[in-house]
């Protein structure tokens, strides 16, 4: 037994004509029976988890074969040893070695019988490996019989079927349910890699409050939480900035060419740059959303409103929410 057997663990040799069998059984039930059938061999062949079963079986089979080979080698080695020393051994010593050889042969034959004989370990291991699949198939068939009113479901594997209506064949339905767990998940939509560069502060007040950095960090955090966008690791961005040929400039002074040079090293899809100014309590933010692929401007997002010291956090959040909504629309991202 060097291969996985059918779901039933054995081969049925009888031939059957389903329609004849139904005609014999139906009078017993006194009603028209609903009959179905499966081909367990086709199920095993089409089951996407078969490779796992075969690996488990092959591993065990290899262990037995290696042990059998080792025992066989010991027998051959002992026989060669006896032959080489035959003329040097006393009759008693020769008998002892021949007895040892015979014991090795008996052990080998017992092992072969223990593993591959009728009802041996190979048969039991095969049954154990197949058991989870058999149970799954039986559960599916039991559910089908209850939900759809099947009275009898045959397994026609290895049977000589003369005729059966195709609509009675449940094999593909069973296979479809079994293989659902192996269905590949829908390909995850690739996220757009983006970065926000420090906003240029146009007024002294904005510079003193470091609004350019604050708004940048807030936007990265909020946009990075969106299902369609992803921000790279800051270490990757630091590497891109130090690698790009931009000279010793402050971030807010980067030109568009500088930003695109950094973005291409970091493999970004989208970059955002902008400016912010504060006059009294009035804060105005303008952002440019740029495609890294061709350097074109996708669009602008602007927000304007009052920011008071006592409600600074809430006021900035309101402006940022307005900007995020505009960016989502420009990038055609769903609203969060």
C-alpha positions in Angstrom: 0.0 0.0 0.0 2.1 2.8 -1.3 -0.6 5.3 -2.1 -3.6 6.9 -0.4 -6.7 4.8 -0.8 -10.2 6.0 -1.5 -12.3 7.8 1.1 -13.8 4.5 2.2 -10.3 3.1 2.7 -10.9 0.1 0.4 -12.1 -0.9 -3.0 -15.6 -2.2 -3.8 -15.5 -4.7 -6.6 -19.2 -5.2 -7.2 -20.9 -3.8 -10.3 -24.2 -2.1 -10.0 -27.0 -0.8 -12.2 -28.4 2.1 -10.1 -31.8 2.1 -11.7 -32.2 -1.6 -11.1 -31.2 -1.2 -7.5 -33.6 1.7 -7.0 -36.4 -0.4 -8.5 -35.7 -3.1 -5.9 -35.4 -0.8 -2.9 -38.3 1.6 -3.6 -41.1 -0.9 -2.9 -39.6 -1.4 0.6 -40.0 2.4 1.3 -43.4 2.6 -0.4 -42.5 5.9 -2.1 -40.3 7.4 -4.8 -36.8 7.7 -3.5 -34.5 10.5 -4.0 -31.1 9.0 -4.9 -27.7 10.6 -5.2 -24.2 9.4 -5.6 -20.6 10.5 -5.3 -17.3 9.2 -6.7 -15.0 9.3 -3.7 -12.0 8.7 -6.0 -12.8 11.8 -7.9 -13.2 13.7 -4.7 -9.8 12.6 -3.5 -8.2 13.5 -6.8 -9.9 16.9 -6.9 -9.4 17.8 -3.3 -7.0 20.8 -2.9 -5.8 19.5 0.4 -4.6 16.2 -1.1 -1.0 17.3 -1.1 -1.1 17.8 2.6 -2.5 14.2 3.0 0.1 12.8 0.6 3.0 14.5 2.5 1.8 13.1 5.8 1.5 9.6 4.2 4.8 9.8 2.4 6.6 10.9 5.5 5.3 7.8 7.4 5.9 5.5 4.4 9.6 6.7 4.1 10.1 6.0 7.8 8.9 2.4 7.3 10.9 1.9 4.1 14.1 3.3 5.7 13.7 0.9 8.7 13.0 -2.0 6.3 16.1 -1.1 4.3 18.2 -0.9 7.4 17.1 -4.3 8.5 17.7 -5.7 5.1 21.2 -4.3 5.0 22.0 -5.9 8.4 20.9 -9.3 7.0 23.1 -8.9 3.9 26.0 -7.7 6.0 25.6 -10.7 8.4 25.4 -13.1 5.4 28.6 -11.7 3.9 30.3 -11.9 7.2 29.5 -15.6 7.6 30.6 -16.3 4.1 33.9 -14.5 4.6 34.6 -16.3 7.9 33.2 -19.7 7.1 36.5 -21.5 6.9 37.9 -19.8 10.0 34.9 -20.5 12.3 34.3 -23.6 14.4 31.1 -25.5 13.8 29.6 -24.0 17.0 30.6 -20.5 16.1 29.2 -20.9 12.6 25.9 -22.2 14.0 25.7 -19.2 16.3 26.2 -16.8 13.5 23.8 -18.6 11.2 21.2 -18.5 14.1 21.8 -14.7 14.4 21.2 -14.4 10.6 18.0 -16.4 10.9 16.8 -14.2 13.7 17.5 -11.1 11.7 15.5 -12.6 8.8 12.6 -13.5 11.1 12.6 -9.9 12.5 12.6 -8.5 9.0 9.7 -10.6 7.8 7.7 -9.9 11.0 8.3 -6.2 10.5 7.1 -6.3 6.9 4.0 -8.2 7.9 3.4 -5.8 10.8 3.5 -2.8 8.5 2.1 -4.0 5.2 0.2 -7.1 6.1 -3.7 -7.2 6.2 -4.9 -4.7 8.8 -1.3 -3.6 9.5 0.1 -0.3 10.5 0.1 1.0 6.9 -3.6 0.3 6.6 -4.4 1.9 10.0 -2.2 4.9 9.3 -3.9 5.4 5.9 -7.2 5.3 7.6 -6.1 7.8 10.3 -4.7 10.3 7.7 -7.9 10.0 5.6 -10.2 10.3 8.6 -10.5 14.2 8.7 -11.4 14.2 5.0 -13.8 11.3 5.4 -15.5 13.1 8.2 -15.8 16.3 6.2 -17.4 14.5 3.3 -19.8 12.6 5.5 -20.8 15.9 7.2 -21.5 17.5 3.8 -23.5 14.5 2.6 -25.5 14.4 5.9 -26.4 18.1 5.5 -27.4 17.5 1.8 -29.6 14.6 2.7 -31.4 16.7 5.4 -31.7 19.9 3.4 -32.6 18.3 0.1 -34.3 15.1 1.1 -32.0 12.5 -0.2 -32.9 9.0 0.9 -29.8 7.2 -0.3 -26.4 8.5 -1.4 -24.1 5.9 -3.0 -20.3 6.0 -3.3 -19.7 4.6 -6.8 -15.8 4.6 -6.7 -14.4 1.5 -8.3 -17.9 0.3 -9.2 -18.8 -0.6 -12.8 -21.7 1.9 -13.3 -23.8 1.0 -16.3 -26.0 4.1 -16.2 -26.8 6.9 -13.9 -28.5 10.3 -14.5 -25.9 13.1 -14.3 -28.2 15.2 -12.0 -27.8 12.4 -9.4 -24.0 13.1 -9.2 -23.2 15.1 -6.1 -19.4 14.8 -6.5 -18.7 18.3 -7.8 -20.9 19.9 -5.1 -19.0 18.0 -2.4 -15.7 19.1 -3.9 -16.8 22.7 -4.1 -17.6 22.8 -0.4 -14.4 20.9 0.6 -12.2 23.3 -1.4 -13.7 26.5 -0.1 -11.1 26.6 2.7 -8.4 26.6 0.0 -9.9 29.4 -2.1 -7.4 32.2 -2.5 -8.5 35.4 -0.7 -9.3 38.3 -2.9 -6.2 40.1 -3.8 -5.7 42.9 -1.4 -5.8 46.3 -3.1 -2.4 47.8 -3.2 -2.1 50.9 -1.0 -0.7 54.2 -2.2 2.5 55.0 -0.5 2.5 58.7 0.5 4.4 61.3 2.5 3.6 64.8 3.7 6.5 67.3 3.7 6.8 70.1 6.3 4.6 73.0 5.3 6.3 76.3 4.6 5.4 78.8 7.3 4.6 82.1 5.6 4.2 84.2 8.8 6.4 84.7 11.9 3.5 83.6 14.1 3.2 80.3 12.3 7.0 79.8 12.5 7.1 80.4 16.2 4.3 77.8 16.8 6.0 75.4 14.3 2.7 74.9 12.6 4.4 73.4 9.5 5.7 70.4 11.4 2.6 70.0 13.6 0.2 69.9 10.6 2.6 67.6 8.7 2.7 65.0 11.5 -1.1 65.2 12.0 -1.8 64.6 8.3 0.6 61.7 8.1 -1.0 60.0 11.1 -4.6 60.6 9.9 -3.9 59.7 6.2 -1.8 56.7 7.2 -4.7 55.2 9.0 -6.8 55.2 5.8 -7.3 51.8 4.2 -6.1 53.0 0.8 -3.0 54.8 1.9 0.2 53.9 3.7 3.1 56.0 5.0 6.6 54.5 4.9 8.8 54.0 7.9 10.4 57.2 9.0 13.8 55.6 8.9 13.2 54.9 5.2 12.3 58.5 4.6 15.4 59.6 6.5 17.5 57.4 4.3 15.8 58.8 1.1 16.4 62.4 2.3 20.1 61.8 3.0 20.6 59.9 -0.2 18.8 62.4 -2.6 21.0 65.0 -4.2 19.2 68.0 -2.6 22.1 69.7 -0.7 21.8 71.0 2.8 18.3 72.5 2.7 15.6 72.9 5.3 12.6 70.7 4.6 10.2 73.5 4.1 12.5 74.9 1.4 12.6 71.8 -0.8 11.7 72.5 -4.4 9.4 70.2 -6.3 12.4 68.5 -7.9 13.9 67.9 -4.5 10.7 66.3 -3.2 10.3 64.1 -6.3 13.9 63.0 -6.0 13.4 61.9 -2.4 10.0 60.4 -3.3 11.4 58.2 -6.0 14.2 56.8 -3.7 11.5 56.1 -1.1 9.2 54.6 -3.8 6.3 56.9 -3.0 3.2 57.2 -5.1 1.9 60.5 -3.7 3.6 63.5 -2.1 1.9 66.4 -0.3 3.5 69.8 0.2 2.1 73.1 1.2 2.2 76.3 3.2 0.5 77.7 6.2 0.1 81.2 7.5 -1.5 82.7 10.6 -2.7 86.3 10.9 -4.2 87.0 14.3 -6.3 84.0 15.0 -7.0 83.2 11.4 -5.0 80.2 10.0 -5.0 79.4 6.3 -3.5 76.1 4.9 -2.9 75.3 1.3 -1.8 71.8 0.1 -0.6 70.5 -3.2 -1.2 66.8 -3.9 1.3 65.5 -6.4 1.8 62.3 -8.4 5.3 61.0 -8.1 5.1 59.0 -11.4 5.0 62.1 -13.6 5.4 65.0 -11.2 1.9 66.3 -12.1 -0.3 68.1 -9.6 -3.4 66.0 -8.8 -5.1 69.0 -7.1 -5.1 71.4 -4.2 -6.7 71.2 -0.8 -7.3 74.4 1.3 -8.7 75.1 4.7 -9.2 78.4 6.5 -10.5 79.1 10.0 -9.8 80.6 13.4 -7.6 78.9 15.8 -7.7 80.1 19.4 -5.1 79.3 22.1 -7.7 77.8 24.5 -9.3 75.6 21.8 -6.2 75.1 19.5 -6.4 71.3 19.4 -10.1 71.2 18.4 -9.7 74.1 15.9 -6.8 72.5 14.1 -8.6 69.1 14.0 -11.5 70.8 12.2 -9.2 72.3 9.6 -7.3 69.0 9.2 -10.6 67.1 8.7 -11.6 69.5 6.0 -8.2 69.0 4.2 -8.5 65.2 4.6 -12.0 65.2 3.0 -10.6 67.1 0.0 -7.6 64.8 -0.3 -9.8 61.7 -0.2 -12.0 63.2 -3.0 -8.9 64.1 -5.1 -7.5 60.6 -4.7 -10.9 59.0 -5.1 -10.7 57.3 -1.7 -13.8 56.4 0.3 -14.7 58.5 3.2 -13.5 57.2 6.6 
